[in-house]
């Protein structure tokens, strides 16, 4: 099953949008919130964007905890693991390890990193004149976007 972007139920301060983005990108929610605050200071349209994302992003599904069903599943899993352990070879372990690495490489984090970098560079290009070296809040927010995108790419 592919990874989905949801509004967070756990890392929720207001509507869970920023917490959901942080969970999806597997980063600290505080970092995402700080970047969002900088973006709001740079341009008020990001406040509207938050509410639009809250409308578009579904809330993370609730996890139903039925103890009886959970215990049954655990028993079945234990039985299957016992059967499977006898059949596992070193070749099987290497094959699974290779498949896991391929799934990791298909991570959408790189896509978000590139989007953040391009957004930040576009903000900088639109605001900085060729002979002007003073950075305002908008340029600083753009620079933070670029640096965060580079961090996501470097992290892999």
Protein Blocks (a to p, Z undefined) as FASTA:
>chain_A
ZZdddddfklcfknommmmmmmmnopafklmmmmmmmmmmmpmklmmmmmmmmmmpccdd
dddddfklmmmmmmmmmmmmmmmmmmpcfklmmmmmmmmmmmmmmpcklmmmmmmmmmmm
mmmmmmmcfklcbdcfklmmmmmmmmmmmmmmmnZZ
